[in-house]
Amino acid sequence: MLVNKTESSSQELTTKSFKTIFNQYNWDETLQSIFNKTSVDVESALSKDKLGLEDFKALISPAAKPFLEQMAQRSRMLTKKRFGNTIQMYAPMYLSNECQNICTYCGFSFTNKIPRRTLTDAEILKEVAFLKAKGYDHILLVTGEANRTVGVDYIKNAIQLIRSQFSNITIEVQPLDQDEYELLIESGLYAVLVYQETYHQQEYKKHHPKGKKSNFEYRLETPDRLGKAGVHKIGLGALFGLEDWRADSFFTALHLKYLQKTYWKTKYSISFPRLRPHSGGLEPKVEMTDADLVQLICAFRMLDEDVELSMSTRESEVFRNNIVNLGATSISAESKTNPGGYSVEPQSLEQFEISDERSTEEIVQMLKGQELEVVWKDWEHFRN
């Protein structure tokens, strides 16, 4: 029987998922292959205009450390070529710290005895007024995972409440089903950030012993559901410190390349969160130094000239001052990681401690001092 090509392609898109590719890899073998890379492999990668995943392994390997200055110069050149002298500014806005998950590294974890708070419509608008006065036009809405309190209806209402105020709205909330993402996209959602935390399945279970987030595969396949829903941009990343950062970074890159090929109409971004202190704290299992993080950011830029690379206030002033010229394309400023932290009297614990506590105005001055143009809005996505 002859099958229409369009129909066949649609059927393949419906059934395909990253899990199939992910299951072809072994964590320990992948990590060993990275550590087996040599200076010859690094030089080979640096000589290419178009890099593959084996080249990426070489660039994040210990063998690449002596080449860091060369990598930084290459990353800077590629970033300027694609994005010019610009930096996109965004702000996170925490809507709720209520959460039913137990996560060993998060201040919002269900077992932490902290005051819980979910913003009302009036409080949301008060937070928005503060951020708009600062100049922000890109906003990231963040919640814990508590479906009865901050489920899809709550998120949809928040998007509809503020969509006239921002050129695009991004969310970082619990993973949802495809039809739920479609509903939020219709309401004005622009992008979704969903971090796997770690791609090491056994370690993932240790850090997520209870709650919906403990389902490794459901989280792993979230970007597939987003791609099928037709979201404009997907943000990926791993939380560095839970496992070896090199292996987690490789699987993030593997995930990125799969998504770009499968959902080619969608834009992508990568974030680089390192484990930060919080109530009940968790010490990193594997340390990631500043030099390691620079190496990784440069490797991602050389792997993909177009992917957006984001840097949050988790990092220090000195680090952020330098990375804005080496590969990062978007940064946050003056971030508050508790609901109501900008304008409502804070009564709840932060999700994690930030490191760069400078004001938005100070960050803008720093960027301008480095001859970078601050971009508050790159295009008009949705106004009503």
N, C-alpha and C positions, 0 to 999 in steps of 0.2 A: 504494500500500500504506500502510495506517495504521501509524504507529509509536507505541508506548507512550511517553508523555511522560517517565516516569522513565528508561526505557531510552535515549531520545534524549539526555536530560540527562547520563546516565552516559557515553555515547559521546563527547559534546562535551567533557566533563571529561578524558577519556582522551587526546584528540588536541590539545587546546588548550595553548598555551604562551606565555610572555611574549615569546619570540623574534619571534612574528608582529607584535606591537605595536611592539617595539623597532626592528624593521627599517623601520618607517614614519617614523622620525625620522632626521635628519641632525645630527651633533654640532655642526658649525660654525653651521648655521642656528639650532639650539636655543640655543647660547651667545649668538649675536647678538641673538636675540629677548629674552633676559634683559637684555642691556645696553641694549636699546632701550626698556625700560620707563621710565616717567616718574613724577614725583611724583603726578600725577593717578591713575595706575594703582595706586600704593601707597595713596593715600587711599581709593580705591574698594575695595581689598581690606580695609582696616582697618574699613570701614563695614559689612562683611558678617558675618553670623553663621555662614554656611557657605561655605567657600572652595573654589575649584577650582584646577586646576594652573596656569592662567594667573595667578591671584592669587598662588600660591606663587612663580611666577617674579618677580612684582613685589616680593615681600617679601624675596627673596634678591638682588635687583639692587642696583647702586650707588645707585640713586635712593632706596632705602629707608634708607640710612645716617642721614639727619637724623631719621628716625622711630624710631630704636632704643629710646629711652626709652619711647615709647608702645607699641611692640611688646613690650618687656619687661614692662610692667605688664599688658598683655593676656595674655601667656603665663603670668605668675604667677597671675592670676585664674583662667584656665582649668584650670591644673594643680591648684590648690587645690580648685576645684569638683569635679573628677573624682577626684583621688587623696587629697584631704585633706592634712593636715600630716604626711605619711608619706614615708619614704625606704626603699626595699628595699636590703638589704645582700647582696652575693654575693662569692665569692672564686674566682679562677682557680686551677686546679691543673694544672701541666704534667706530663704523663705521660712524654713523650719529646721529644728534640730531633733525632731521626733524620729525615732528609728527603731525598727523591730529586729534589725540584724545585730549579731555579735561579731565585731571586727576588732582584732587585737591591736590595731594601729590607729584607731579613730576615736576622737573625743566624743562623738555622737553614739558610740556603741551602746546597745540596749542595757548592758550591765553597769554602765557608768551612772552613778547617782548624781545627776546634774539637773538643774531646772530645765524643763522642756518648754519650748515656745514655738508657736506657729503664727505667722503674721496675719492680721486681718487685712481687708481691702484698704482701709484707711491707713494702716501702718505701711503697707506696700507702697501706696502713693506717696507717703512721706519720705520713704527711702528713695524712691524714684526722683522726687523733687531735689533731694540732696545731690544725687549723681548727675542729674541734668544740669544743675547749677555749676558743676565741675566741668561740664563739656562732653560727658560720655554719650555715645550714640550706639554703642555695642554693649549689650548686657548679657551676663551669664547668670541664669537662675539656678540655685542649688537647694536641694532638700535632702533629708535623710529618707529612708525607705519605710514609710508607715502608710500603707494603702488606705486605711480607713480615714486617716487625717489628711494626708497630702497625696492622695491618689490622682488619677487622671483628671477627674472633674476639678479638683483644686488647681492643678497645674494649668489646665485649659482656661479656667477663670482668670488666673494670674496673667497669662499671655494676652488674653483679650482685654484685660484691664489696662495693660501698659503698652500694647502694640503701637498705638499712635505716637508714643514718645520716643521710640527707638527704630533705627533703620533695620536692625536685625536683632533677633532674640535667640539665644542659645540656652540649652538646658543641660544640667548635669544632675540627673535624678536616677531613680531605680530603672533597670531595664524594663521595657514594655513590649507588648505584642505589636505585630505589624499594623493591625487595624487601629490600635491606640495611637501609634505614631502618625498614621494618616490623618486621624482626627485632629491632632495637635498641629500638624502641618497646615491643614485647612484653616486653623485658627490664627496662624501667623508665625509658627515656629520656623526658624531658619537653620539651626544646626544643633547637633547633639554630641556631647562628649561622653564617651563610655570607656573607662579604663579597665583593662583586664586585671589590674593590680599585679598579678604574676601569672605567667603562662605555665608554671610548674604545678601540675595538677595536684600532687600530694601536698605540697607546701600551701597551695591555695586553700585546701580543706582545713589545714591547721589554723589558718588565720581567719577563716569564715565558718566556724563550727555550727552556727545556728542562724536561721532566717532564710529568706528567699535567695539571698546573695550566696548562700552556700552551694547553690546549683552552678557548678563550674561551666557546664556545657551551655546552659541557657544564657549565661553572660557571654560566653565565647561567640555565640551565634547572634548576639544583639546587632552588631554592625550589618549582618546579612539582612535582618529584618528592617533595619533602617534603609539599606540600599533598595530593597524591594518596595518600601513605602515611598521612595522618591525624595528623601530629605536632601537639602541643598549641600550640606557639609557634614562630615563625620570626623570627630576628633578621637584619636587613639593614644594609648600610652600605657606604661607600667609604673608601679610605685617602686622606685629603686630603694633597696634596703631589705625587702622581703626575701629576695633570692639573688643569685649572681646577676648583676646588671647586664653583662654581656649577652648571656643567653636570652634574658627577657627582651633585650633590645633587638636581637636577631628575630625572635618570634613576632615582635611588633612590626618589624620591616617586612617579614613574610606575610603578615596579615595585611599590611598596607598594599603590597604589590598584588595580592589576590583581589582585594577590593577594587583597586584601580582598574584592573582588567575586567572584573565582573560588572561593576557599577560605574562605568566610565563617565557618566554624566555628572557624577557627584564630586565635590571638592573634598580635600582631606587636610587634616592638621595633626601634628604630633606635639604632645606635651611631655615634660621631663620632670615630674615631681619626685623629689627625694623625701624620704621619711623625715618628718619633723616632730618635735616634742608635742605631747598632749597629755591630758589627765590620764594617769595610769600607765603612761609611756611604754614604748617598745623600742628597744635598741636595735639598730640595723644588723641583720645577719651578715651582710657583706657590705663593707664600706665603699662608697663611691666618692672619690675625691673631686675637687674642683677641676683638676686636670683631666680626670676621667670624663666628666660631664662635657667639658669643651670638646674633647676627642669625639664623643658620641654625637654631639650636635653637628660638628663638622662632617662626620661620616654620613649622617642623614642628609645634609645639604648636598653632598657629592653624589649620594645615591639618587636623589630626586630634586631637581632645581625648582620644581613648582610647589612642592608641599609646604604648607605654612608651619612654622616652628614657633611655639609659644613658650613664654617664660613668665612664671608667676612670682608673687612676692615671697614665696618660700625661700628664694635665694637672696643672698646678701647684696648690699649696695654695690660693693666693689665688683662682685661677679656680674651683676646685671649691667653695670656701667660698661663692662667690656664685651659682654655677649651680644649687645645690640648691634655691634659692628662685625660680628663673626658668623651670623647665621639666623639669629632670631628675627621674626617678622612681626610678632605681636607680644605686648606685655600688659600686665595689670598694674595698678598703682593704688596706694591708700586702701588696700583691701581689708575688709572686715569679714571674719569667717564665723560669725554668729548672727542669728536672725535679729534684725533691728539694729545692728551694730553701727550703722552710719548716723541715724537720726533719732531712733527710739532709745530710751534709756536701757542700756544693756542689762539683762537679767539672766543671761544664759551663757554657758561656757562656749568658747571657740572650738571649732572642729580641730584646729591645729594652730600652733604659733607661727606667725609670719616672721620673716627676717628683715626684709626691707620695709621700714615703717615710714618712709618719706611721703610727703603729701603729693597729690596729683601735680600741683604747681611746681614742686621741686623736681619731679621726674620730667616734666615737660621742659624745664630749664636745662636739665642735664642732657636731654636728647638734642635740644637746639644747640647746646654748646658743642655737640659732636657733629653739627651740621646735618642733623637728621630732621626730616619733616614729619611732624606728628599728624597722623591721620585719624580723625574721629569717626568719619563715615566714608567708606570707599564706594558705596553705591546704595541706591534706594531699593530696599527689598519689599517692604510691605507697609503701606500707609492706609488708614481707613478713617 
